[in-house]
Amino acid sequence: MRLTDPVCIKGFKLPNRLVASPVASATASVEGGPTEATFRRVEAILSSRAGLVVMEHHAVHPWGRVRRSQMMLHSDQMVPLHRPLAEMIREAGSVPLVQLNHGGSAIAEADLMDLPDFRCVAPSAVPHPAKDGRVVPREMTPEEISELPSLFAAAFERGHQAGYCGVQVHACHGYLLGQFLSPITNRRTDRYGGDLRNRARVLLEVVEALAERAGDSILAVRLGVADFFPGDDPRGLTPEESCWVARELAALGVDLIGVSGNLCGPDAPQGFDPYSKLIMEAVGDRCLVECTGMVRSAERAQTMLSSRVCHLVGVARPLLSDPSSLAGWVVGS
Ligand SMILES: Cc1cc2nc3c(=O)[nH]c(=O)nc-3n(C[C@H](O)[C@H](O)[C@H](O)COP(=O)(O)O)c2cc1C
C-alpha cells in the first residue's frame, strides 16, 4: 500500500490514501450553516489534495451542540445551506464525508446551559472528567436514548441530500457516544450500562439505523479506542474492548473505522498506531481502517501503511498550519 495509491470505499474512488480529518472551525452561522469563513477554511483544506475530506462535527440536535458556532444538520432547512460545501469538495476531486455528533456533557461553552430548552445530558449524572467539574449533566432517560438512532438517521438523510458521499459517526473524544462506551462516564445499571455489550448498545443501535439507510453512501465511525494513550496506565475503556466493538461495527456494514482516543482526547504524543494495528487485526478485511494523530511527514504516513497500522492515514493540525504542503505527499512533482 502506498500513500499515493487510489482506494475504493464502496463505489467511491479516492485518488489517494490521505484523509483530511475533521477540524471544527467554530465558524457556523446562528442557524448552524456554513459562513464565508467556513468556505475559506475548506478551500485551504482542499489545497492538501487529501482523497477523503471529513467535515467537522455537525450536531444532530440543538441540545447535542457543544458550542453556539457549531455546524448543525438538525433540520431539513439545513440541506440547501450545506449543499455548496459538499459540492466544492467533490469538484476539487476529493470524496466528502460529514461527521455527525451529539456532544452529551462535553460542552465547550458553559453558557449553552442558559439557552431555553438546552439539555445537558449524559449516560449518567457524572461531571465530564476532561472538564472543570462545574457542569453536572442529567442522566438520560430511556426515552431520550431511544431517540438517538432516529436523530442520527435524520441527519444522515440531510447530509445525503446535501451531496455528501456518506457520514462519519463521532464516537470518540469523550462526546456522547464515547461517554456511553466508557465505564468512567457510564454508570448506568439498565441495558445501556454495565458490561461492554451494554455500553456499546447505543452506538450499535445508531449504526444499525444508518446501515439500513446507507444504500450507496459510505458509513464510517470514528471510534475512541481507549480512555488512555498508548503506553499510559490503563483506565476505563481499553483497546481490547474496542476490538470487539470494531468487529460488531464491521458486521453491521461499517465501511471505514477511524481510530482515535476516547476520554483521553485525540492528542496522543506518539499517535494511536498500536491501537490502530489492533483494530486492523480485529476487523481483518471486513472494513477499512484509518488512523490520525501526530503524522507530520509523508515518510511516517508511508511507514504506517507499509507496516499495516492502517489502510488510510489522517491529518488534522497540519491542515490548519500548512495545508498546501501536504499536496506534496500525494501528488508527484
Ligand atoms: C481545532 C481542532 C478541531 C478539531 N475538531 C474535531 C472534530 O470536529 N471532530 C473530530 O473528530 N476531531 C476533531 N479534532 C481532532 C482531530 O481530528 C485530530 O484527531 C487531532 O488533531 C490529532 O491529529 P493531528 O495530530 O493530525 O492534529 C480537532 C482538532 C483540532 C486541533
Ligand as a Chemical Component Dictionary entry (heavy atoms), coordinates in Angstrom:
data_LIG
# 
_chem_comp.id                   LIG 
_chem_comp.type                 NON-POLYMER 
_chem_comp.pdbx_formal_charge   0 
_chem_comp.three_letter_code    LIG 
# 
loop_
_chem_comp_atom.comp_id 
_chem_comp_atom.atom_id 
_chem_comp_atom.alt_atom_id 
_chem_comp_atom.type_symbol 
_chem_comp_atom.charge 
_chem_comp_atom.model_Cartn_x 
_chem_comp_atom.model_Cartn_y 
_chem_comp_atom.model_Cartn_z 
_chem_comp_atom.pdbx_ordinal 
LIG C1  C1  C 0 -9.037  22.832 16.091 1  
LIG C2  C2  C 0 -9.371  21.355 16.101 2  
LIG C3  C3  C 0 -10.670 20.968 15.880 3  
LIG C4  C4  C 0 -10.998 19.582 15.871 4  
LIG N1  N1  N 0 -12.275 19.212 15.573 5  
LIG C5  C5  C 0 -12.586 17.895 15.501 6  
LIG C6  C6  C 0 -13.886 17.483 15.110 7  
LIG O1  O1  O 0 -14.763 18.280 14.766 8  
LIG N2  N2  N 0 -14.128 16.145 15.105 9  
LIG C7  C7  C 0 -13.180 15.218 15.431 10 
LIG O2  O2  O 0 -13.450 14.018 15.398 11 
LIG N3  N3  N 0 -11.938 15.583 15.768 12 
LIG C8  C8  C 0 -11.613 16.894 15.805 13 
LIG N4  N4  N 0 -10.334 17.267 16.113 14 
LIG C9  C9  C 0 -9.300  16.232 16.341 15 
LIG C10 C10 C 0 -8.511  15.988 15.052 16 
LIG O3  O3  O 0 -9.329  15.451 14.029 17 
LIG C11 C11 C 0 -7.308  15.031 15.279 18 
LIG O4  O4  O 0 -7.772  13.803 15.765 19 
LIG C12 C12 C 0 -6.270  15.571 16.255 20 
LIG O5  O5  O 0 -5.987  16.933 15.991 21 
LIG C13 C13 C 0 -4.959  14.742 16.178 22 
LIG O6  O6  O 0 -4.469  14.711 14.857 23 
LIG P1  P1  P 0 -3.232  15.661 14.377 24 
LIG O7  O7  O 0 -2.053  15.289 15.226 25 
LIG O8  O8  O 0 -3.037  15.344 12.919 26 
LIG O9  O9  O 0 -3.650  17.096 14.599 27 
LIG C14 C14 C 0 -9.989  18.622 16.126 28 
LIG C15 C15 C 0 -8.679  19.039 16.357 29 
LIG C16 C16 C 0 -8.352  20.381 16.339 30 
LIG C17 C17 C 0 -6.914  20.803 16.550 31 
# 
loop_
_chem_comp_bond.comp_id 
_chem_comp_bond.atom_id_1 
_chem_comp_bond.atom_id_2 
_chem_comp_bond.value_order 
_chem_comp_bond.pdbx_ordinal 
LIG C1  C2  SING 1  
LIG C2  C3  SING 2  
LIG C2  C16 DOUB 3  
LIG C3  C4  DOUB 4  
LIG C4  N1  SING 5  
LIG C4  C14 SING 6  
LIG N1  C5  DOUB 7  
LIG C5  C6  SING 8  
LIG C5  C8  SING 9  
LIG C6  O1  DOUB 10 
LIG C6  N2  SING 11 
LIG N2  C7  SING 12 
LIG C7  O2  DOUB 13 
LIG C7  N3  SING 14 
LIG N3  C8  DOUB 15 
LIG C8  N4  SING 16 
LIG N4  C9  SING 17 
LIG N4  C14 SING 18 
LIG C9  C10 SING 19 
LIG C10 O3  SING 20 
LIG C10 C11 SING 21 
LIG C11 O4  SING 22 
LIG C11 C12 SING 23 
LIG C12 O5  SING 24 
LIG C12 C13 SING 25 
LIG C13 O6  SING 26 
LIG O6  P1  SING 27 
LIG P1  O7  DOUB 28 
LIG P1  O8  SING 29 
LIG P1  O9  SING 30 
LIG C14 C15 DOUB 31 
LIG C15 C16 SING 32 
LIG C16 C17 SING 33 
# 
